[in-house]
């Protein structure tokens, strides 16, 4: 008789057996500012968008910071599950960790901690998380208007969506969205 599987107590259990739209948050180890500064933020931002495209994930909103990032994305349409998320983020985290450790010229340190995902199944929850992600640089006090922060999707969204879509998304209140986002970000960007 096989032993009962006990969830790992120090990390969230990833339930990716269903294709869908997910809200994802990933953080650096001990919330360290491994990606503070324009160059590091640009590399993480570009890496996230590239690896998502390579894995067939379609991102609708993203925000990248010195010690964490969020995104709302749709799993690949040609797959029955979202299990590629773990491989996708594993590759992103491996590459960016090696790059950061090389820049810091120290012993290979732990850069990434883990990620959390939530499958979005209700339209209002989905729309609220889109707005939450776009507005996250404002929440963290980095800019007064989200589209001024270069490493989030707000500027792209406002440029590519219709005015009615922008108005609809930005009308959703984010105060009630439950997201583990107690990060204090570096103001260096």
N, C-alpha and C positions, 0 to 999 in steps of 0.2 A: 504494500500500500504506500503510495507516494506521500511524502511529508507535506503538510499544509504550507502553502506559500504565505509567509509573513511579510507585510509591506516594510520596506526599508524605512526606519523611523527618522532619518536625517535628511530625507529628500522627498520631494513630491512624487507620487506615483503617476506615471505618464499613461494616460488612457487614449491611445491614438488609433484604435481599431476602426474608427468611422471616418470616412471622408467628410470634409466640411470646412467651415470657416472658424478660424482659431484666433484668439487673442493670446499673445505670447509675451512674457517678460523674462529676460535673462539678466543675471547680475555677475559682476566680478567677485572674486574671492574676497571676503571681508569688506566688500564695497570699496576696494582700493581704486584710486583714480588712474588706472592704467592707460586710459584713453583721453587724458586731459591735453588740451592743445589742438590747434587746427589740423596739424598733420595727422595725429593719431585718430582724431574724430573722423577725418576724411577717409582714412584707410578702413576703419571699422564700418563706416556708412557704406562705402563702395563695396566692401566685402559682403555685407549683409545683402545688398541688392543683387550682387552678382551670384552669390551662392543660391539665393532664393530662385532666381531665374534659371540657373543651371539645374535645379532640382524640380522645376515646374511649379513652384509655389508662386501664386499671384498676390503680391502685397498691395493693399489698398491704403494703408496708413502705417507710418513708422516714425520713431523718434529715437535717436542715438545720443547717448551721453557718456561722460567720462567713466562711469561705473555701472551702467546698465543700458538696456534698450527695451523698447516695446514695439510690437507690430501686430497688425490685424492682417491675416492672410488666408487665402483659400488654398486648400491642399490640391495637389494635381488632379485634374479631371479624369485622367486616364488610369488612376489608381483607386482601388476600393477602400483604402484606408489613408490615414495621415501618418503612417509609421515612418515615412521618409523624413519627418520633422527632426527626429533624433539624429539621424545621419547627417542631415543638412547642418544643424547647429553644431554637431560634433566636428564637422569639417571646418566650419567658420571659426569655432573656438580654438581648434588645434592650430590653424594657420595664423590667427591673430595672436595667440599666446606665444608661438615661436617668434613671431615678428617683434612683439613687445620685449620678450626676454633678450633677443639679440640687440635691440636698441639700448636696453638698460645695462648691457654688458656684465650682468651678474650671473650667478648660478640660475639655472632654469627654475623659476618660481611658479607657483600656481597662480594663474591669471583668472580663470573662469570658475564660477561655483556651480550653478545649475540653471535650469529654466523651469518656468511654470507655464502651463497652457490651459486655456479654457475654451471648450467648443461652444460657439455662439449659436444658439438654436432659436432665439426670439429676436424678431426684427428690432424692437426698441433697445434691447441689450446690445445688439450689433451696432446700431447707429450711435448709441451713447459711447461705446468703446472707440468707434472711429473718431468721434469728437474728442474724447479723452486723449487719444494718442496724438492727434494733431495739436492739441492745446497743451501738451505736457511740458514744453519748454517754458511756457508762461507759468504753469503750476510750480515749476522749480525756480522761478524768479530769474531766468536767464535773459528773457526779452519781454517787452510789454505786449507785443503782438506776435503770435506764433509764426507767421510767415517770414519773420525776420531771422529766424534761427535756421541756418543752412543745412543742418543735419536732421531735419524732420520733413514730413511730407506736406505740411500745410501750404507752402508756396506752390508746389506741384499741383496739389488738389485744387486750389483756388484758380489756377491757370487752366486746368484741363476739364474740370466739372462745369456744369451749367450754373449760372447764378442761383437758380432755384434749388439745385442740389446742395450748393454751398450753404445757402440760407437754412435749408432743412437740417443738415448735419450739425451746423453750428448752433442751432436752437436747442439741441438735446443737452440737458443738464448733466454735468459730470460729477457733481458732488455726491451723488448716491451710488456711483460706480464703485464697487468693492474691488480694489486692486492693491496688492502688496507693493506699495510704492513709497516707502519711508526713506528713500535714498536722499542723501545730501550730496548734490553734485558739485563738481569743481566749477567755479566761475570762469576758469581759464579755457577760453574757446576762441 
